[in-house]
Amino acid sequence: MDSTKQNSENSNRREFLVNSSKLLIGGGVAASGTLALAGCASDGSTSTVKNQGTLRYNDPEWNRDAMARLQGDLDFGKQKFGYFTGFVNGVRPNEKVKPLVGFEGFSYARLIDEGNGVYSKVLKEVGFYTDLKTGDVLEEWTNPYTNETVKVVPIANDPFNYKLTPYVPEGPSYGGLNKTEKKKIPMLYPWKETPNNTVTLNSHIHLFYPNALQPDEWPRESSGPMNRVSEMFNYVINKDDLANPDITSVEYSGAWSRITPWLPWMLMGQAEGHCFYDCSMGAYNSSEILSPKVRAYAEKHFPEYFEAPKEWYGPSFSSLENYAKEQKPAPVKK
């Protein structure tokens, strides 16, 4: 391979590691400094970490199957449970970060073998905002910044789908609002072998695209003409499980954080500041980790989210685009 082509591919892969998407959360992933990455070093050159046994870090097809086992189950037809829980914090200039609400939710995903090395991941996810003291699911909330009681709108994404292949996936399009460029780059995730027989994986996405909630139509909900969102994913995986191809669905634990404008239902408009989600996450073969209050609320109000889709349908939107489709602008205060 000539140096120009090699440099271009390394540059594209670095871009992917920075901009890999929400594709990797919920059932849903760069290392910096001195970390040596498996398959792709922090400077984009080939890592000195060598393949070990069945951990074929430099094999794009192995990477596809490894991610498929984290995100779903290669025993096609079986579904997989994903989980997240933590807090949503308010960040404003010249004051301490303020915890606003709790946050807990789950997803169910299923893999479909499309042939030709392509797996479709089909998923539903729902997330609830909870009272910081009681853990009760909130339907109304008094905004401490405005002293206004507002209707709380949970996250309910049905579906959020994408394709797993041996190549870098395209970013989310959100109904065409976020423009993505198609590139065919071999998929090599930044696996990192760590102590206590673990493998870690981390990645992040930074998006800036036209807001589905434009301020002229949604003056109280909109953060402005453009929407800026970042998400960070960190996985901790048992090395033996990852190395064992007979395990068709690999569990993991980790952390997920998100930086996003004020949530539209908070009715903060274009006020200075933003929200910061700080959550743990994981994907398991059981939903026992769900808190009793969130489980009971979901079973009553969102029972369809306990079953992953069985086929591909769409399109896939984020919670912001779903808000624009399902809610109405709040009356402007006089």
Secondary structure, 3 states (H helix, E strand, C coil): CCHHHHHHHHHHHHHHHHHCCHHHCCCCCCCCCCCCCECCCCCCCCCCCCCECCECCCCHHHHHHHHHHHHCCCCCCCEEEEEEEEEEEEECCCCCCEEEEEEEEEEEEEEEEEECCEEEEEEEEEEEEECCCCCCECCEEECCCCCCEEECCCEEECCCCEEECCECCCCCCCCCCCCCCCCCCECCCCEEEECCCEEEEEEEEEEEEECCCCCCCCCCCCCCCEEEEEEEEEEEEEHHHHHCCCCCCCCEEEEEEEEECCCHHHCCCCCCCEEEEEEEEEEECCCCCCCHHHHHHHHHHCHHHHCCCCCCCCCCCCHHHHHHHHCCCCCCCC
